[in-house]
Amino acid sequence: MRSALRRIASLVIKEFIHLRRDWWLPAFMLLGGALELVLVGWATSRPMTNLPLMVLDRDRSATSRAFVVDLGNTGTFRAPEWVDDQAEIEAALLRGEINAAVILPRGFAEQVHSASGRPVVAVLLNGAESLPATAARRAIEGVARSWGDRIAVERVGLDSQQLESFFPSLRVWFNESLSEALYTTPAELGLMLEFTVLIFAALSISRERELGTLEQLLVMPFSSLEIIIGKAIPAMLIGFTDFLLMLGMVNMVFGVPVRGSLALLLILALGYVLVELSKGLAISVFARSQHQAFLLVMMVGMADFMFTGYAVPVETMPLILQKAANLVPAHHWLAILRGILLKASGIDVLWPHAAALVGLGLVIGGASLRYVRRALN
Amino acid sequence: MSWRHLLAVARKETYHILRDRSTFILVLLAPTLLLLLMAYALTVDIERVPFAALDHDRSPISRSFIQGIAAGKDLDFYGYVGSLEEIEALLVRGEIKAALIMAPDFSRRLLSLEGMPLQIIIDGTEPESGAFAVDHVGWRAEQFLRDQLSAQLQAMGIPLDTLQPVDLRVRAWFNPGLEPRVDLIPGLISMVLGFPALSVALALAHEREHGTLEQLMATPIGRAELLLGKMAPYILVGMANVIFMPVLARAWFDVPFHGNFALFFLLSIFFLFAVLSMGVIIGVFMRTQAAALALSLLLIFFPGFFLTGIFFPIAAMPEVMRLEALGLPGTHYAIITRGMFLTGVGLEVLWPYAVMLIVLGLAFTGVAALFFRKRLA
């Protein structure tokens, strides 16, 4: 036992000597990942602002101008470009220069101030960029609604509070200000962690094989299990350090809180890193070259990506995908990560996910260990 | 520069790729397979958002309100709950994403036209499903209100239209339903077509790692011939994908293609040239495949995803990032793919982007050739 430990230690030291010589990989894994997370988090967690907007005001009244001013006040658009002709709008849409255009008809002011007029506001959106177009639509609808409410209040003689009481009131839990960073960055962190661990583990054995040094290792007095453990320890250390670094980063830069137990989070993170690690080692043995290993990691990682709930929560997906999600470790990990960070959930709530993670870990880890050992022998 | 030399290198590289059958298949299929996976990951539709109801009123009116919502397919009724604590527990466990609370005087106030005391609670950690629930409940509440109150309002002499006087007529061009799938898939093409660039970086670093680059340099083959010859087979791989991907987009994801395919093919070659040159710079600069891989992910993969305007419009980015985006071939190509697929425009609109691709391609190849001499000297 003692000598086995010594042999593993010497393998680990060998790995670290490799890492020091080829310092680009660990540097990228640790700093690059964390830095990228900040960049990506920053780019994706900002509300859409500064979108180009065109206005065709056929009314040219104080009222129509006030409507446009209200559009500007939403903060979604940059200063609107005023045009005189619908053809200009159509040309700009074709060239992709604007995300939205608003056309106010002649008689807009008259309709607004009359007893029962319905002013028509035409909106043209550039569907070739659906995400900003949707943001633009939401902003314009918001302005139209508040104008509608004001007009209705004037006409019916209700007071505005009375009207308000007909609309459902909204409360948001766990993320009261609906900060985008709080829900996008944990998912991005989870994703970065998965790719880091997978790539690192996948390159470890495929590289020795490609360079012909795996044979050398195999003829030395190491058992296959010792080689696997020796390969796994540095990858685990890098993955776990990376997680700590990224967690600190999202906490400081984006104010993502850790509302639950940090200890529980760290233990489960370690478990998750182990599961991904065993996946990575299996890929590493399966692949014939580093190039192949890398491409396989991209495929596996992207397939998992769907189930992390990044774009759409898993619970709202079609039923068959919900069932499939249960078999993806990243899905359980994201549920745990979000639960502990934002909902202050404890193990009493998260145990199904933790149990699934452990179960999947045992199955994947066991299969991977058998597969890798057989391949090495 | 001699064509014979260039072709000789291209043939050697092609032979390398083809010899390793499984890597060849992976390199060839990677862009299209990744497009398929990412399109699924990012555009899964929200189908059924689970919600619970806390009905303090327990009247026939409040029950029929909930029944109306439960009957629809967009929101999935979890069941009635007895207390706020139960709602909290369900939200924490993620079993529901939204909850409706009806006040004890729900039906009384509704019938006496005082208001509609309804509260919606959503899970802020997943705002996408929350916004979905708010939109759909709001819409149903309005319908319900109309059905319940129309007679009463008319008796009071208030026409229904006056409650929502601004008539907003929204039309989205190119993508009438504003479905993210329709414009994200053309955008993603610009991202996954960067994968051959990662492969060329790895292939060059591979020669470095195995010491065969020096052998090649000892032959009368020039630098430019060597670099272009290395790129040639990967450009072919990319071109094959330029044919696969529109077919996949049309047949599988129902994304239209309105442009001129021959022009699209030509502009895609410009893009491949530009992005592969980026890969060549990395391959020339890095000594090992692992390092080349790390740098490719950092410079090609992640920026290609987040900075090329696929998700986040360039117009809304801060100045610094906008400049960086202009230096990425993917930014210009994403505009071209969306133009070709959705707006169906031709060179009269797209020429500036085509010119940018050529300029970037030439600049990157020049830099690569320069580096190459320095690194080998």
Chai-1 contact restraints between the chains, C-beta under 6 A:
chainA,res_idxA,chainB,res_idxB,connection_type,confidence,min_distance_angstrom,max_distance_angstrom,comment,restraint_id
A,D22,B,T288,contact,1.0,0.0,6.0,A-B,restraint_1
A,W24,B,A291,contact,1.0,0.0,6.0,A-B,restraint_2
A,W24,B,A294,contact,1.0,0.0,6.0,A-B,restraint_3
A,L25,B,A290,contact,1.0,0.0,6.0,A-B,restraint_4
A,L25,B,A294,contact,1.0,0.0,6.0,A-B,restraint_5
A,F28,B,A294,contact,1.0,0.0,6.0,A-B,restraint_6
A,G32,B,L298,contact,1.0,0.0,6.0,A-B,restraint_7
A,E36,B,F302,contact,1.0,0.0,6.0,A-B,restraint_8
A,V40,B,F306,contact,1.0,0.0,6.0,A-B,restraint_9
A,A43,B,F306,contact,1.0,0.0,6.0,A-B,restraint_10
A,A43,B,F312,contact,1.0,0.0,6.0,A-B,restraint_11
A,M48,B,A316,contact,1.0,0.0,6.0,A-B,restraint_12
A,T49,B,A316,contact,1.0,0.0,6.0,A-B,restraint_13
A,N50,B,A315,contact,1.0,0.0,6.0,A-B,restraint_14
A,N50,B,A316,contact,1.0,0.0,6.0,A-B,restraint_15
A,P52,B,A315,contact,1.0,0.0,6.0,A-B,restraint_16
A,L93,B,W173,contact,1.0,0.0,6.0,A-B,restraint_17
A,L94,B,T343,contact,1.0,0.0,6.0,A-B,restraint_18
A,L94,B,V345,contact,1.0,0.0,6.0,A-B,restraint_19
A,R95,B,V349,contact,1.0,0.0,6.0,A-B,restraint_20
A,R118,B,P165,contact,1.0,0.0,6.0,A-B,restraint_21
A,R118,B,D167,contact,1.0,0.0,6.0,A-B,restraint_22
A,P119,B,V166,contact,1.0,0.0,6.0,A-B,restraint_23
A,V120,B,D167,contact,1.0,0.0,6.0,A-B,restraint_24
A,V121,B,L168,contact,1.0,0.0,6.0,A-B,restraint_25
A,A122,B,R169,contact,1.0,0.0,6.0,A-B,restraint_26
A,V123,B,V170,contact,1.0,0.0,6.0,A-B,restraint_27
A,L124,B,R171,contact,1.0,0.0,6.0,A-B,restraint_28
A,L125,B,A172,contact,1.0,0.0,6.0,A-B,restraint_29
A,G127,B,A172,contact,1.0,0.0,6.0,A-B,restraint_30
A,G127,B,W173,contact,1.0,0.0,6.0,A-B,restraint_31
A,G127,B,F174,contact,1.0,0.0,6.0,A-B,restraint_32
A,G127,B,N175,contact,1.0,0.0,6.0,A-B,restraint_33
A,G127,B,L178,contact,1.0,0.0,6.0,A-B,restraint_34
A,A128,B,F174,contact,1.0,0.0,6.0,A-B,restraint_35
A,A128,B,D183,contact,1.0,0.0,6.0,A-B,restraint_36
A,A128,B,R338,contact,1.0,0.0,6.0,A-B,restraint_37
A,A128,B,L342,contact,1.0,0.0,6.0,A-B,restraint_38
A,A128,B,T343,contact,1.0,0.0,6.0,A-B,restraint_39
A,E129,B,D183,contact,1.0,0.0,6.0,A-B,restraint_40
A,S130,B,N175,contact,1.0,0.0,6.0,A-B,restraint_41
A,S130,B,L178,contact,1.0,0.0,6.0,A-B,restraint_42
A,S130,B,P180,contact,1.0,0.0,6.0,A-B,restraint_43
A,S130,B,D183,contact,1.0,0.0,6.0,A-B,restraint_44
A,P132,B,P313,contact,1.0,0.0,6.0,A-B,restraint_45
A,A133,B,A172,contact,1.0,0.0,6.0,A-B,restraint_46
A,A133,B,L178,contact,1.0,0.0,6.0,A-B,restraint_47
A,T134,B,L178,contact,1.0,0.0,6.0,A-B,restraint_48
A,A144,B,V166,contact,1.0,0.0,6.0,A-B,restraint_49
A,A144,B,L168,contact,1.0,0.0,6.0,A-B,restraint_50
A,W147,B,V166,contact,1.0,0.0,6.0,A-B,restraint_51
A,G148,B,Q164,contact,1.0,0.0,6.0,A-B,restraint_52
A,G148,B,P165,contact,1.0,0.0,6.0,A-B,restraint_53
A,G148,B,V166,contact,1.0,0.0,6.0,A-B,restraint_54
A,I151,B,P165,contact,1.0,0.0,6.0,A-B,restraint_55
A,A152,B,T162,contact,1.0,0.0,6.0,A-B,restraint_56
A,A152,B,L163,contact,1.0,0.0,6.0,A-B,restraint_57
A,A152,B,P165,contact,1.0,0.0,6.0,A-B,restraint_58
A,R155,B,T162,contact,1.0,0.0,6.0,A-B,restraint_59
A,V156,B,I158,contact,1.0,0.0,6.0,A-B,restraint_60
A,S165,B,G115,contact,1.0,0.0,6.0,A-B,restraint_61
A,F166,B,G115,contact,1.0,0.0,6.0,A-B,restraint_62
A,F166,B,M116,contact,1.0,0.0,6.0,A-B,restraint_63
A,P168,B,L118,contact,1.0,0.0,6.0,A-B,restraint_64
A,P168,B,I120,contact,1.0,0.0,6.0,A-B,restraint_65
A,P168,B,A141,contact,1.0,0.0,6.0,A-B,restraint_66
A,S169,B,Q119,contact,1.0,0.0,6.0,A-B,restraint_67
A,L170,B,I120,contact,1.0,0.0,6.0,A-B,restraint_68
A,R171,B,I121,contact,1.0,0.0,6.0,A-B,restraint_69
A,V172,B,I122,contact,1.0,0.0,6.0,A-B,restraint_70
A,V172,B,G124,contact,1.0,0.0,6.0,A-B,restraint_71
A,W173,B,L91,contact,1.0,0.0,6.0,A-B,restraint_72
A,W173,B,I121,contact,1.0,0.0,6.0,A-B,restraint_73
A,W173,B,G124,contact,1.0,0.0,6.0,A-B,restraint_74
A,F174,B,G124,contact,1.0,0.0,6.0,A-B,restraint_75
A,F174,B,T125,contact,1.0,0.0,6.0,A-B,restraint_76
A,N175,B,G124,contact,1.0,0.0,6.0,A-B,restraint_77
A,N175,B,T125,contact,1.0,0.0,6.0,A-B,restraint_78
A,L178,B,G124,contact,1.0,0.0,6.0,A-B,restraint_79
A,L178,B,P127,contact,1.0,0.0,6.0,A-B,restraint_80
A,Y183,B,T125,contact,1.0,0.0,6.0,A-B,restraint_81
A,L203,B,A290,contact,1.0,0.0,6.0,A-B,restraint_82
A,Q290,B,Q289,contact,1.0,0.0,6.0,A-B,restraint_83
A,H291,B,T23,contact,1.0,0.0,6.0,A-B,restraint_84
A,H291,B,L202,contact,1.0,0.0,6.0,A-B,restraint_85
A,Q292,B,T23,contact,1.0,0.0,6.0,A-B,restraint_86
A,Q292,B,L26,contact,1.0,0.0,6.0,A-B,restraint_87
A,F294,B,L293,contact,1.0,0.0,6.0,A-B,restraint_88
A,L295,B,L26,contact,1.0,0.0,6.0,A-B,restraint_89
A,L295,B,A30,contact,1.0,0.0,6.0,A-B,restraint_90
A,M302,B,L34,contact,1.0,0.0,6.0,A-B,restraint_91
A,M302,B,L37,contact,1.0,0.0,6.0,A-B,restraint_92
A,M302,B,M38,contact,1.0,0.0,6.0,A-B,restraint_93
A,A303,B,L37,contact,1.0,0.0,6.0,A-B,restraint_94
A,F305,B,A41,contact,1.0,0.0,6.0,A-B,restraint_95
A,M306,B,Y40,contact,1.0,0.0,6.0,A-B,restraint_96
A,M306,B,A41,contact,1.0,0.0,6.0,A-B,restraint_97
A,A311,B,L42,contact,1.0,0.0,6.0,A-B,restraint_98
A,V312,B,V44,contact,1.0,0.0,6.0,A-B,restraint_99
A,V312,B,I46,contact,1.0,0.0,6.0,A-B,restraint_100
A,P313,B,E126,contact,1.0,0.0,6.0,A-B,restraint_101
A,P313,B,S129,contact,1.0,0.0,6.0,A-B,restraint_102
A,T316,B,I46,contact,1.0,0.0,6.0,A-B,restraint_103
A,T316,B,E47,contact,1.0,0.0,6.0,A-B,restraint_104
A,T316,B,V49,contact,1.0,0.0,6.0,A-B,restraint_105
A,T316,B,S129,contact,1.0,0.0,6.0,A-B,restraint_106
A,M317,B,V44,contact,1.0,0.0,6.0,A-B,restraint_107
A,P318,B,E47,contact,1.0,0.0,6.0,A-B,restraint_108
A,R338,B,T125,contact,1.0,0.0,6.0,A-B,restraint_109
A,L342,B,T125,contact,1.0,0.0,6.0,A-B,restraint_110
A,K343,B,V92,contact,1.0,0.0,6.0,A-B,restraint_111
A,S345,B,V92,contact,1.0,0.0,6.0,A-B,restraint_112
A,V349,B,V92,contact,1.0,0.0,6.0,A-B,restraint_113
A,V349,B,R93,contact,1.0,0.0,6.0,A-B,restraint_114
